[in-house]
Amino acid sequence: MLRHPLSKLLVASTLAMAVSMTLTGCNSASSKSEKNAASADILLIAPEDVATIHSNQFASGPSITGAIQPEKKADLRAEISSVVLQVLKENGEKVNKGDLLVRLDDTSIRDSLNSAQESERAASQSLDQAQRQYERLKTLRSSGMASAQQLEDAEIKRNNNLSDLSAAKTRTVQARQQLQRTEIRAPFDGIVSERKVSNGDTAQIGKELIKVIDPSSMRFEGLVSADTVSQVKVGQAVNFRINGYTGQTFNGSVKRINPEANPVTRQVEVLVSFKGSALPLVSGLYAEGQIEAASVATLMIPDATIVRSGDKTSAWKIKDNVIHKVDIALGGRDQRRGDYVVKSGLAEGDILLRNPTTTLKDGQKVDTSNKPVAPSAKGK
């Protein structure tokens, strides 16, 4: 059967339109893929991801290491041999000056005190009697009714009784002092840092009983090398960190310099007082820092912008919305901020990328506009 020529023309036209639409769809998809690939190569950067380097004051000076110790501390020891009856304070408890901390057995000492007081009383009565006898014989001697020998004997007896009374008073005072030593009291306001005895312990003379410190008197007791001690002066600023206080920097000043070096380590002790109200509450913590012996203006770079690879250091610099990896040479580190001195590779005002990742490419474009990326339309 023969078909109409018009029908053939319609079929050919329909096929041509279908092919054209297919090619158009392919070209559109390819264009979108290229745009997505191009946008994927652009690195979006927020303002907090960059750092502009400037010149800052770089402090240099000797390193100092040591420990935090209280200037005001008391190691209370037994002054008599006795048994511990009661310990009234525990570690960490606050105490006021005069508070009773430890009580020792005072039975034998109290007996000694009573005996000394009785001896003093008897000596006092004997002295009064000898004094009256001497006065009587002195009157009789003036009237010729007593001999010179009798008067001399009465005077000697009075003087001996006076000496006995003085000795008895001394024994009474000593016994009373011994009695007071059975009560160990706080010498100042502070905190109990170490309790070393318990009820029932036998305390010999010199035995450690309890320690009290004043936490408001904390200071940095550090050591510096004898080779650098000539750079240290009283009043110089000191910046240091304390183990246990992560991320916190303390400030102080040199208060005293020990005039004698340690004969073994050849180090010199330097006492540093705290500045400000920030004080550690725990003694014995390790601390290290730097004494600001000199300060100069130089280019500084934050530690977060530095890339280390073996012995080489570099940084990612942003210029004209493009990042470039540049090699840099570093100097000393500022103990206060943690920044490093830049010897070469960067200039004042350079913009660097913070916390760079390993996926960055040299020459990669960046977008610092901080605009959100439009979500892709699905289903179209």
DRENBATOR-395431 format. One record per residue (C-alpha): residue number from 1; chain; x, y, z. Coordinates in nm, 2 decimals, padded with zeros to 4 digits, m for minus. Example, Ala and Ser with C-alpha at 12.3 -4.5 7.8 and 13.67 -1.06 7.14 Angstrom:
<rs>
> seq,mol,X,Y,Z
> 1,A,01.23,m00.45,00.78 .
> 2,A,01.37,m00.11,00.71 .
</rs>
This chain:
<rs>
> seq,mol,X,Y,Z
> 1,A,00.00,00.00,00.00 .
> 2,A,00.13,00.35,m00.09 .
> 3,A,00.18,00.62,00.17 .
> 4,A,00.11,00.99,00.12 .
> 5,A,00.42,01.21,00.06 .
> 6,A,00.29,01.46,00.33 .
> 7,A,00.30,01.18,00.59 .
> 8,A,00.67,01.11,00.51 .
> 9,A,00.75,01.48,00.55 .
> 10,A,00.59,01.49,00.90 .
> 11,A,00.78,01.19,01.02 .
> 12,A,01.11,01.34,00.91 .
> 13,A,01.04,01.67,01.08 .
> 14,A,00.95,01.49,01.41 .
> 15,A,01.27,01.30,01.40 .
> 16,A,01.48,01.62,01.35 .
> 17,A,01.31,01.79,01.64 .
> 18,A,01.38,01.50,01.87 .
> 19,A,01.75,01.49,01.78 .
> 20,A,01.77,01.87,01.84 .
> 21,A,01.62,01.85,02.18 .
> 22,A,01.85,01.56,02.28 .
> 23,A,02.16,01.76,02.18 .
> 24,A,02.03,02.07,02.36 .
> 25,A,01.98,01.87,02.68 .
> 26,A,02.33,01.72,02.66 .
> 27,A,02.48,02.07,02.61 .
> 28,A,02.29,02.20,02.91 .
> 29,A,02.40,01.92,03.14 .
> 30,A,02.76,01.96,03.03 .
> 31,A,02.74,02.34,03.10 .
> 32,A,02.60,02.28,03.45 .
> 33,A,02.88,02.02,03.53 .
> 34,A,03.14,02.27,03.42 .
> 35,A,02.99,02.54,03.64 .
> 36,A,02.97,02.31,03.94 .
> 37,A,03.33,02.20,03.89 .
> 38,A,03.45,02.56,03.86 .
> 39,A,03.26,02.66,04.18 .
> 40,A,03.40,02.36,04.36 .
> 41,A,03.76,02.48,04.30 .
> 42,A,03.68,02.82,04.48 .
> 43,A,03.76,02.81,04.85 .
> 44,A,03.51,02.99,05.07 .
> 45,A,03.69,03.17,05.36 .
> 46,A,03.53,03.34,05.66 .
> 47,A,03.69,03.65,05.83 .
> 48,A,03.80,03.44,06.12 .
> 49,A,03.99,03.21,05.88 .
> 50,A,04.25,03.48,05.80 .
> 51,A,04.51,03.67,05.99 .
> 52,A,04.69,03.99,05.89 .
> 53,A,05.05,04.00,06.02 .
> 54,A,05.19,04.32,06.18 .
> 55,A,05.49,04.43,06.37 .
> 56,A,05.47,04.37,06.75 .
> 57,A,05.69,04.40,07.05 .
> 58,A,05.90,04.09,07.09 .
> 59,A,06.03,04.03,07.44 .
> 60,A,06.36,03.84,07.47 .
> 61,A,06.55,03.73,07.78 .
> 62,A,06.66,03.44,07.99 .
> 63,A,06.43,03.14,08.04 .
> 64,A,06.32,03.07,08.40 .
> 65,A,06.18,02.74,08.54 .
> 66,A,06.07,02.65,08.89 .
> 67,A,05.77,02.60,09.11 .
> 68,A,05.49,02.80,09.27 .
> 69,A,05.55,02.83,09.65 .
> 70,A,05.39,03.03,09.93 .
> 71,A,05.62,03.30,10.08 .
> 72,A,05.43,03.26,10.41 .
> 73,A,05.44,02.90,10.54 .
> 74,A,05.49,02.72,10.87 .
> 75,A,05.60,02.37,10.93 .
> 76,A,05.47,02.31,11.29 .
> 77,A,05.67,02.05,11.49 .
> 78,A,05.65,01.90,11.83 .
> 79,A,05.86,02.08,12.10 .
> 80,A,05.80,01.82,12.36 .
> 81,A,05.78,01.44,12.37 .
> 82,A,05.42,01.34,12.42 .
> 83,A,05.12,01.15,12.27 .
> 84,A,04.89,01.31,12.02 .
> 85,A,04.54,01.33,12.18 .
> 86,A,04.35,01.52,11.90 .
> 87,A,04.40,01.66,11.55 .
> 88,A,04.13,01.92,11.49 .
> 89,A,04.20,02.03,11.13 .
> 90,A,04.22,01.84,10.80 .
> 91,A,04.41,01.91,10.48 .
> 92,A,04.25,02.20,10.29 .
> 93,A,04.07,02.35,10.58 .
> 94,A,04.09,02.73,10.64 .
> 95,A,04.23,02.84,10.98 .
> 96,A,04.26,03.17,11.16 .
> 97,A,04.55,03.29,11.36 .
> 98,A,04.54,03.13,11.71 .
> 99,A,04.31,02.84,11.61 .
> 100,A,04.39,02.51,11.79 .
> 101,A,04.53,02.25,11.54 .
> 102,A,04.68,01.97,11.74 .
> 103,A,04.65,01.88,12.11 .
> 104,A,04.91,01.67,12.29 .
> 105,A,04.89,01.48,12.62 .
> 106,A,04.97,01.73,12.91 .
> 107,A,04.93,01.50,13.21 .
> 108,A,05.29,01.48,13.32 .
> 109,A,05.36,01.84,13.24 .
> 110,A,05.06,01.96,13.44 .
> 111,A,05.19,01.76,13.74 .
> 112,A,05.53,01.93,13.69 .
> 113,A,05.37,02.27,13.69 .
> 114,A,05.18,02.19,14.01 .
> 115,A,05.50,02.08,14.18 .
> 116,A,05.69,02.39,14.06 .
> 117,A,05.41,02.61,14.19 .
> 118,A,05.42,02.44,14.53 .
> 119,A,05.80,02.49,14.55 .
> 120,A,05.76,02.85,14.46 .
> 121,A,05.51,02.90,14.73 .
> 122,A,05.73,02.73,15.00 .
> 123,A,06.03,02.93,14.89 .
> 124,A,05.83,03.25,14.91 .
> 125,A,05.73,03.17,15.27 .
> 126,A,06.09,03.08,15.37 .
> 127,A,06.21,03.41,15.22 .
> 128,A,05.95,03.61,15.42 .
> 129,A,06.06,03.44,15.74 .
> 130,A,06.43,03.49,15.67 .
> 131,A,06.36,03.85,15.58 .
> 132,A,06.18,03.92,15.91 .
> 133,A,06.46,03.74,16.11 .
> 134,A,06.72,03.95,15.94 .
> 135,A,06.53,04.28,16.01 .
> 136,A,06.49,04.17,16.38 .
> 137,A,06.86,04.10,16.42 .
> 138,A,06.95,04.42,16.25 .
> 139,A,06.75,04.61,16.50 .
> 140,A,06.90,04.42,16.79 .
> 141,A,07.25,04.47,16.66 .
> 142,A,07.20,04.85,16.65 .
> 143,A,07.11,04.83,17.03 .
> 144,A,07.40,04.60,17.10 .
> 145,A,07.18,04.30,17.19 .
> 146,A,07.29,04.08,16.89 .
> 147,A,07.64,03.99,16.77 .
> 148,A,07.77,04.07,16.42 .
> 149,A,07.80,03.70,16.35 .
> 150,A,07.43,03.65,16.41 .
> 151,A,07.33,03.93,16.18 .
> 152,A,07.56,03.80,15.91 .
> 153,A,07.42,03.45,15.94 .
> 154,A,07.06,03.59,15.90 .
> 155,A,07.16,03.78,15.60 .
> 156,A,07.32,03.47,15.43 .
> 157,A,07.00,03.27,15.50 .
> 158,A,06.78,03.54,15.35 .
> 159,A,07.00,03.56,15.04 .
> 160,A,06.98,03.18,15.00 .
> 161,A,06.60,03.18,15.03 .
> 162,A,06.59,03.46,14.77 .
> 163,A,06.79,03.24,14.53 .
> 164,A,06.56,02.94,14.60 .
> 165,A,06.26,03.15,14.53 .
> 166,A,06.41,03.27,14.20 .
> 167,A,06.48,02.91,14.09 .
> 168,A,06.13,02.80,14.19 .
> 169,A,05.98,03.08,13.98 .
> 170,A,06.20,02.97,13.68 .
> 171,A,06.08,02.61,13.71 .
> 172,A,05.72,02.74,13.72 .
> 173,A,05.76,02.95,13.41 .
> 174,A,05.93,02.65,13.23 .
> 175,A,05.65,02.42,13.32 .
> 176,A,05.39,02.67,13.21 .
> 177,A,05.57,02.71,12.87 .
> 178,A,05.58,02.33,12.83 .
> 179,A,05.21,02.32,12.90 .
> 180,A,05.15,02.57,12.63 .
> 181,A,05.35,02.36,12.39 .
> 182,A,05.10,02.08,12.42 .
> 183,A,04.86,02.30,12.21 .
> 184,A,04.97,02.36,11.86 .
> 185,A,04.80,02.67,11.72 .
> 186,A,04.79,02.84,11.38 .
> 187,A,05.06,03.12,11.36 .
> 188,A,04.86,03.31,11.09 .
> 189,A,04.55,03.30,10.88 .
> 190,A,04.58,03.04,10.61 .
> 191,A,04.51,02.68,10.50 .
> 192,A,04.62,02.35,10.63 .
> 193,A,04.84,02.20,10.35 .
> 194,A,04.96,01.88,10.51 .
> 195,A,04.85,01.68,10.82 .
> 196,A,05.12,01.44,10.93 .
> 197,A,05.00,01.29,11.25 .
> 198,A,04.68,01.11,11.38 .
> 199,A,04.53,01.05,11.72 .
> 200,A,04.74,00.82,11.93 .
> 201,A,05.07,00.89,11.75 .
> 202,A,05.38,00.94,11.97 .
> 203,A,05.53,01.28,11.89 .
> 204,A,05.90,01.31,11.96 .
> 205,A,06.08,01.65,11.98 .
> 206,A,06.11,01.78,11.62 .
> 207,A,05.85,01.56,11.47 .
> 208,A,05.64,01.72,11.19 .
> 209,A,05.28,01.76,11.30 .
> 210,A,05.10,01.99,11.05 .
> 211,A,05.18,02.24,10.78 .
> 212,A,05.00,02.57,10.73 .
> 213,A,05.04,02.80,10.42 .
> 214,A,04.90,03.14,10.32 .
> 215,A,04.77,03.11,09.97 .
> 216,A,04.76,03.49,09.92 .
> 217,A,05.14,03.49,09.94 .
> 218,A,05.21,03.27,09.64 .
> 219,A,05.52,03.35,09.44 .
> 220,A,05.72,03.19,09.16 .
> 221,A,06.05,03.05,09.29 .
> 222,A,06.25,03.00,08.97 .
> 223,A,06.60,02.92,08.85 .
> 224,A,06.80,03.08,08.57 .
> 225,A,07.12,02.98,08.41 .
> 226,A,07.43,03.14,08.56 .
> 227,A,07.54,03.23,08.20 .
> 228,A,07.23,03.46,08.17 .
> 229,A,07.20,03.60,08.52 .
> 230,A,07.38,03.92,08.42 .
> 231,A,07.07,04.01,08.21 .
> 232,A,06.83,03.98,08.51 .
> 233,A,06.75,04.29,08.71 .
> 234,A,06.51,04.35,09.00 .
> 235,A,06.18,04.49,08.87 .
> 236,A,06.19,04.32,08.52 .
> 237,A,05.86,04.18,08.39 .
> 238,A,05.82,03.80,08.38 .
> 239,A,05.57,03.60,08.18 .
> 240,A,05.52,03.24,08.27 .
> 241,A,05.28,02.95,08.24 .
> 242,A,05.19,02.71,08.52 .
> 243,A,05.13,02.34,08.48 .
> 244,A,04.76,02.28,08.55 .
> 245,A,04.64,02.62,08.42 .
> 246,A,04.63,02.53,08.05 .
> 247,A,04.59,02.83,07.82 .
> 248,A,04.65,03.09,08.10 .
> 249,A,04.95,03.31,08.11 .
> 250,A,05.06,03.48,08.44 .
> 251,A,05.25,03.80,08.48 .
> 252,A,05.49,03.90,08.75 .
> 253,A,05.81,04.09,08.82 .
> 254,A,06.15,04.00,08.96 .
> 255,A,06.15,04.07,09.33 .
> 256,A,06.48,03.93,09.45 .
> 257,A,06.79,03.76,09.30 .
> 258,A,06.99,03.51,09.51 .
> 259,A,07.35,03.63,09.53 .
> 260,A,07.48,03.27,09.54 .
> 261,A,07.45,03.01,09.26 .
> 262,A,07.38,02.65,09.33 .
> 263,A,07.72,02.47,09.35 .
> 264,A,07.58,02.16,09.17 .
> 265,A,07.36,02.29,08.89 .
> 266,A,07.52,02.63,08.86 .
> 267,A,07.18,02.80,08.85 .
> 268,A,07.07,03.11,09.03 .
> 269,A,06.74,03.14,09.22 .
> 270,A,06.51,03.43,09.12 .
> 271,A,06.20,03.51,09.32 .
> 272,A,05.91,03.65,09.11 .
> 273,A,05.60,03.81,09.26 .
> 274,A,05.26,03.79,09.09 .
> 275,A,05.10,04.09,08.93 .
> 276,A,04.72,04.12,08.93 .
> 277,A,04.46,03.93,09.12 .
> 278,A,04.50,03.60,08.94 .
> 279,A,04.68,03.37,09.18 .
> 280,A,04.71,02.99,09.17 .
> 281,A,04.56,02.83,09.48 .
> 282,A,04.79,02.52,09.47 .
> 283,A,05.15,02.53,09.57 .
> 284,A,05.43,02.31,09.43 .
> 285,A,05.31,02.34,09.06 .
> 286,A,05.58,02.35,08.79 .
> 287,A,05.61,02.68,08.61 .
> 288,A,05.82,02.80,08.32 .
> 289,A,05.85,03.13,08.14 .
> 290,A,06.07,03.42,08.03 .
> 291,A,06.22,03.73,08.19 .
> 292,A,06.18,04.03,07.97 .
> 293,A,06.53,04.16,07.96 .
> 294,A,06.48,04.34,07.63 .
> 295,A,06.20,04.43,07.39 .
> 296,A,06.21,04.52,07.02 .
> 297,A,05.95,04.58,06.74 .
> 298,A,05.96,04.31,06.48 .
> 299,A,05.73,04.12,06.24 .
> 300,A,05.53,03.84,06.42 .
> 301,A,05.33,03.55,06.28 .
> 302,A,05.06,03.35,06.47 .
> 303,A,05.13,02.99,06.53 .
> 304,A,04.80,02.88,06.37 .
> 305,A,04.92,03.01,06.03 .
> 306,A,05.24,02.81,06.02 .
> 307,A,05.28,02.49,05.81 .
> 308,A,05.57,02.27,05.92 .
> 309,A,05.71,01.99,05.70 .
> 310,A,06.03,01.85,05.85 .
> 311,A,06.28,02.13,05.89 .
> 312,A,06.09,02.36,05.65 .
> 313,A,05.82,02.61,05.75 .
> 314,A,05.58,02.78,05.52 .
> 315,A,05.25,02.97,05.51 .
> 316,A,04.95,03.02,05.27 .
> 317,A,04.93,03.38,05.16 .
> 318,A,04.62,03.53,05.01 .
> 319,A,04.67,03.79,04.74 .
> 320,A,04.41,03.90,04.48 .
> 321,A,04.17,03.62,04.59 .
> 322,A,04.43,03.36,04.52 .
> 323,A,04.63,03.16,04.77 .
> 324,A,05.01,03.09,04.73 .
> 325,A,05.23,02.88,04.95 .
> 326,A,05.54,03.07,05.05 .
> 327,A,05.85,02.95,05.24 .
> 328,A,05.93,03.14,05.56 .
> 329,A,06.21,03.16,05.81 .
> 330,A,06.12,03.19,06.18 .
> 331,A,06.30,03.33,06.48 .
> 332,A,06.23,03.32,06.85 .
> 333,A,05.88,03.27,07.00 .
> 334,A,05.70,03.53,07.22 .
> 335,A,05.61,03.35,07.54 .
> 336,A,05.32,03.58,07.61 .
> 337,A,05.12,03.53,07.29 .
> 338,A,05.29,03.23,07.13 .
> 339,A,05.37,03.42,06.81 .
> 340,A,05.69,03.37,06.62 .
> 341,A,05.94,03.62,06.48 .
> 342,A,05.95,03.63,06.09 .
> 343,A,06.30,03.65,05.96 .
> 344,A,06.21,03.63,05.59 .
> 345,A,05.93,03.53,05.34 .
> 346,A,05.66,03.78,05.45 .
> 347,A,05.60,04.15,05.47 .
> 348,A,05.39,04.39,05.68 .
> 349,A,05.02,04.36,05.60 .
> 350,A,05.03,04.02,05.44 .
> 351,A,04.71,03.82,05.48 .
> 352,A,04.76,03.45,05.58 .
> 353,A,04.52,03.16,05.60 .
> 354,A,04.46,03.02,05.95 .
> 355,A,04.47,02.64,06.02 .
> 356,A,04.54,02.54,05.66 .
> 357,A,04.45,02.19,05.54 .
> 358,A,04.65,01.95,05.33 .
> 359,A,04.41,01.97,05.04 .
> 360,A,04.49,02.32,04.94 .
> 361,A,04.64,02.39,04.60 .
> 362,A,04.89,02.66,04.51 .
> 363,A,04.71,02.91,04.29 .
> 364,A,04.36,02.81,04.41 .
> 365,A,04.10,03.09,04.40 .
> 366,A,03.93,03.20,04.73 .
> 367,A,03.61,03.38,04.80 .
> 368,A,03.63,03.61,05.11 .
> 369,A,03.29,03.76,05.06 .
> 370,A,03.15,03.52,05.32 .
> 371,A,02.82,03.48,05.12 .
> 372,A,02.63,03.16,05.16 .
> 373,A,02.63,02.92,04.86 .
> 374,A,02.28,02.90,04.69 .
> 375,A,02.13,02.55,04.72 .
> 376,A,02.11,02.35,04.40 .
> 377,A,01.76,02.30,04.25 .
> 378,A,01.66,01.94,04.25 .
> 379,A,01.42,01.77,04.01 .
> 380,A,01.46,02.02,03.73 .
</rs>
